[in-house]
Amino acid sequence: MPMRSWLLAAFGVAALAVSVPARADTIAFDYTLQSGTTVSGILDGNLQSDANTFDVSGISSFDVNGTAITDPLAVTSVQALIYGVPQNPVITVNGAYIDVFIVDNLSGNVFGMAVGDQLSGYGTYDVAAATVGWGGTGGDETFYAANWDPEVVPEPGTLPLILSVLAILGFAVSARPQAILHERLKAA
């Protein structure tokens, strides 16, 4: 295959890779409560094309000060839990909007955050809350964006695409010296 064809193929795959919207299937987070307790976990869901809004569909893990909570957990929205509004939990990576509540039905412990949603508007401030069993005060406290530390983890499906682009580019680059050598041998 001529070098120009390889470069066109590589350019096409690279353009495809750039046009694929950013997505993730998990988001790892840490939040430090005013008591100094750090809660962390991994939420399942989908990062939307704005690369900021994350629709939460479940929870994979949850830790309080590094200790894993092994009871089955449910994740819901504050809107659904408190107001009965059928709404899925949503968070933004930048922390401008968070509507998530993690519930342990066995122990009765909960952790939730309401930022920029109906609950925070009602209380006139953004809130984070955790029960005493999970290191909180048992009531609402002011949400501090500086204590919110999310990390989006790319979905596994994007890795093969990235590797394909790199492989084609690498092959195209390595094919060039062989083509030059072949032309020189032909000329000799």
Secondary structure as GFF3:
##gff-version 3
##sequence-region A 1 188
A	DSSP	alpha_helix	3	19	.	.	.	ID=ss1
A	DSSP	beta_strand	24	32	.	.	.	ID=ss2
A	DSSP	beta_strand	38	47	.	.	.	ID=ss3
A	DSSP	beta_strand	53	64	.	.	.	ID=ss4
A	DSSP	beta_strand	67	68	.	.	.	ID=ss5
A	DSSP	beta_strand	73	76	.	.	.	ID=ss6
A	DSSP	alpha_helix	78	78	.	.	.	ID=ss7
A	DSSP	pi_helix	79	83	.	.	.	ID=ss8
A	DSSP	beta_strand	90	92	.	.	.	ID=ss9
A	DSSP	beta_strand	98	104	.	.	.	ID=ss10
A	DSSP	beta_strand	110	115	.	.	.	ID=ss11
A	DSSP	alpha_helix	118	123	.	.	.	ID=ss12
A	DSSP	beta_strand	127	130	.	.	.	ID=ss13
A	DSSP	three_ten_helix	132	134	.	.	.	ID=ss14
A	DSSP	beta_strand	140	142	.	.	.	ID=ss15
A	DSSP	three_ten_helix	145	147	.	.	.	ID=ss16
A	DSSP	beta_strand	148	154	.	.	.	ID=ss17
A	DSSP	alpha_helix	158	187	.	.	.	ID=ss18
###
